[in-house]
Amino acid sequence: MVGTLNDIEMAITALTEDDLARLRDWFEEFDAEVWDRKYEQDAKSGRLKQVSDMAVSEFKQGRFNMMD
């Protein structure tokens, strides 16, 4: 059963500390999976090609910043 966002927020506020920790862990994994799927879709569709091409071009021109 899916409720409104308000229903979900209210349910979360009623969680025990242990259940809240479990929810936090679950959501972190869920969110990472959603991000990974979106990244894969963007990569397959070519949306990342322009950014990639720009980064390679700037690197070849010596315009890059190495992280310490």
C-alpha positions as CSV (number, residue, x, y, z in Angstrom):
1,M,0.0,0.0,0.0
2,V,1.5,3.3,-1.1
3,G,0.5,6.5,0.8
4,T,1.0,10.1,0.1
5,L,4.4,11.7,0.9
6,N,2.8,13.1,4.0
7,D,1.7,9.6,5.1
8,I,5.2,8.3,4.5
9,E,6.8,11.2,6.5
10,M,4.4,10.6,9.4
11,A,5.2,6.8,9.4
12,I,9.0,7.6,9.4
13,T,8.6,9.8,12.4
14,A,7.0,6.9,14.3
15,L,9.9,4.5,13.6
16,T,12.1,3.2,16.4
17,E,15.8,4.2,16.3
18,D,16.7,0.7,15.0
19,D,14.0,0.7,12.3
20,L,15.1,4.3,11.3
21,A,18.7,3.0,10.9
22,R,17.5,0.1,8.8
23,L,15.4,2.5,6.6
24,R,18.4,4.8,6.2
25,D,20.6,1.9,5.1
26,W,17.9,0.6,2.7
27,F,17.3,4.0,1.2
28,E,21.0,4.6,0.7
29,E,21.3,1.4,-1.3
30,F,18.0,2.1,-3.2
31,D,19.1,5.6,-4.1
32,A,22.5,4.4,-5.4
33,E,20.7,1.8,-7.6
34,V,18.4,4.5,-9.0
35,W,21.4,6.8,-9.7
36,D,23.3,3.9,-11.3
37,R,20.4,3.1,-13.7
38,K,20.0,6.8,-14.6
39,Y,23.7,7.1,-15.3
40,E,23.6,4.0,-17.5
41,Q,20.7,5.3,-19.4
42,D,22.4,8.6,-20.0
43,A,25.6,6.9,-21.1
44,K,23.7,4.6,-23.5
45,S,21.8,7.6,-24.9
46,G,24.9,9.6,-25.6
47,R,24.0,12.4,-23.1
48,L,27.5,12.1,-21.5
49,K,29.4,12.2,-24.8
50,Q,29.6,16.0,-24.9
51,V,30.9,16.2,-21.3
52,S,33.4,13.4,-22.0
53,D,34.6,15.0,-25.2
54,M,35.1,18.3,-23.4
55,A,37.1,16.7,-20.6
56,V,39.4,14.8,-23.0
57,S,39.9,18.0,-25.0
58,E,40.9,20.1,-21.9
59,F,43.1,17.3,-20.7
60,K,44.9,17.2,-24.0
61,Q,45.4,20.9,-23.9
62,G,47.0,20.6,-20.5
63,R,44.0,22.3,-18.7
64,F,43.3,19.9,-15.9
65,N,43.7,20.0,-12.2
66,M,45.2,17.0,-10.4
67,M,43.7,16.4,-7.0
68,D,46.2,16.2,-4.1
